[in-house]
Amino acid sequence: MTSVQPHKKAKALKSSSRRPAKELCSECGLCDTYYIHYVKEACAFLNQQIADLEAEAHGRSRDLEQWDDCYFGVHQTMMAARKQQPIEGAQWTGIVSSLAIEMLNRGWVEGVVCVQNTESDRFGPQPVIARTPEEILAARVNKPTLSPNLSVLELVEQSGLKKLLVIGVGCQIQALRAVQDKLGLEKLYVLGTPCVDNVSRDGLQKFLETTSRSPETVVHYEFMQDFRVHFKHEDGSIEKVPFFGLNTKELKDVFAPSCLSCFDYVNSLADLVVGYMGAPFGWQWIVVRNDRGQEMLDLVMDQLETQPVMSKGDRRAAVQQSIPAYEKGVTLPMWAAQLMGVVIEKIGPKGLEYARFSIDSHFTRNYLYVQRNHPEKLADHVPDYAQRIVGQYQLPQS
Ligand code: FAD
């Protein structure tokens, strides 16, 4: 008698109006598949279980006595890197795409879960299982919106793939780790990027229209380590808007509620993480979490220029001051914001200290958001490492 796995009897939710995590849903895609059967356990917003999943993926969870563990997660090494020959059109220098291509070309994996864009919208997410280098390259550059990457997981099982690379952000990877044993895989590699302040497609439009001089020509943007948002336009020009000049009042409700209650900025459960925020301006930031991550990185080391991570400055006063400023929705006039940007670029936190600045600012904001909007979730939903980070600051009474 053949036994059917329980999830195969489950029905995917095709309507986004019915999500178990309700408004906290990050649209990771799990509920679009029959793995919705496991959602109560797997969803990052229904069941925060980062420490347990870290122990399974990396052999240990964070050591809460170590600040670097609290901030950056379990890791073996960190470094700054960039491709000697950057990939044209990649978000940074294309380390993520290069790694995926190398793994596919060498037969380490048979497919790569990544996200291309839809035909009609350069920022519209279209998750795929890429089977060729061209399909991986077509997924380069961020789709800065919530993206249902896990919606293709059913296809993994159906197509009989046994060796898979998944590229994704923290909420997607948390759900993936919780169901990875059900996918019928022999080998799974997980390549993560940090992620913060993501938005729905409508939210993205509002952000672009509120912030850029020419929203319809933006092809790429990033919140950079020089405290400015860099928008790249179709004609190649770069527009820079200082963080301190953002229209905080208008933008407060742009970020997705899932992102306002997320404490996995650094993608704790990936084997290898490629971001930028712990690296000097212009460089990418690499965090190797376990042996598998090191093996993956070794594959592309000969394509990279690297340097050790560095840390400079002291973020704490700036974070403490930013808490009431954000609460009040303070927006500086553009001349003052530009000036502030220049000063802070000179004396502000750099390297790992910039990453800590960004983590502290987001974790304090998100802690207040959960406390106010979901007080019943606060104790279980905020991981211990995040409680420790937030505990360094004085927060306003709710
Ligand atoms: P590329 O070679 O251009 O490849 C990009 C990869 O990202 C592609 O494989 C694609 O499948 C995947 N991808 C694109 N959009 C999404 C999405 N919405 N969900 C899941 N996967 C996606 N790094 C930081 O250090 N700090 C941050 O605050 C930060 N915020 C981010 C927010 C978002 C929404 C995303 C998607 C990434 C963020 N990153 C952040 C990561 C950073 O912007 C780069 O993606 C990373 O450094 C890789 O650059 P690359 O040139 O190597 O990638």
Residues whose N, C-alpha, C, O or C-beta is under 5 A from the ligand:
A	BS01	FAD	A90 Q91 W92 T93 G94 I95 V96 S97 C114 V115 A139 R140 V141 N142 K143 P144 T145 S147 I167 G168 V169 T193 P194 C195 V196 N198 V274 G275 Y276 M277
